């Protein structure tokens, strides 16, 4: 059974669920049947592009880690208009004649770096009384979402002409943000624009990294579709352990691997506390939590060449 990751450079206009469906369709056309589990590691808006990790087989056990991982985006804010969706899909609900200077942007960005409070967009997948917020908003209902705490690890200007006059008002600006889970870039853009005394809308949003995966590992939709036409899956499939590059490995001997497969605790290990991925040779065996030299299984992997 195929296990691992396909990192799709998702094009605009395609939803994350549609991207998963495209992977499933290509796997079926390639003869893998319907038995391969497929899931994605973090929703990406249809109007956004970029890194969408799609897990296959045992890799689906790691999608929760991807949801919790930090992500990096580049995004362009157009100043002077705000839409109800905070992107180009919505209707304009506010306008402003004010345009910020680059120096004003540079001065305000530190206010949005570090732990901040953020109100998610009304057009989001969050649930309100069991209903998706975007469904309520599209039905014309007023949506009130609670503020949430997120962390902006890095926020900087991504694209600006250094030869441009510093006192020329900006119509738009591209920023780069490294953010914690739960961060809405559209809300971040809205709040930055408000802090600059104007309003703004996201006109471009691209995810360049999600957890350990970045654009250097991503493939196009055309490349994915070659799998359904007979290209080897190995050309696009990253191994399961590629999703574990951000945590240390724990090498096991065959006896330890058998114990871990049986769910037993390993003791007396000279390793730092925290999450590790245990392996036998190059084969992942389990995610394990280490504390005081004891290792407990968090999630086991059922890969065929692990010692029984």
Secondary structure, DSSP 8 states (H G I E B T S, - for coil): ---EEEEEEE-TT--HHHHHHHHHHHHHHTT-TT-S-EEESS---TT-EEEEEEEEGGGGGGHHHHHHS-EEEEEEEEETEEETTSBTTS-EEEE-S----HHHHHHHHGGGSEEEEEE--SSSS-EETTEEHHHHHHTT------EEEEEEEEEEEEE--TTS-TTS--SEEEEEEEE-TT--HHHHHHHHHHHTTS-EEEEEEEEEEETTEEGGG-B-HHHHHHHTTT--GGGT-B-GGGGGTTS-EEE--HHHHHHHHTT--B------SEEEEEEETTEEEEEEEEETTEEEEEEE---TTS--
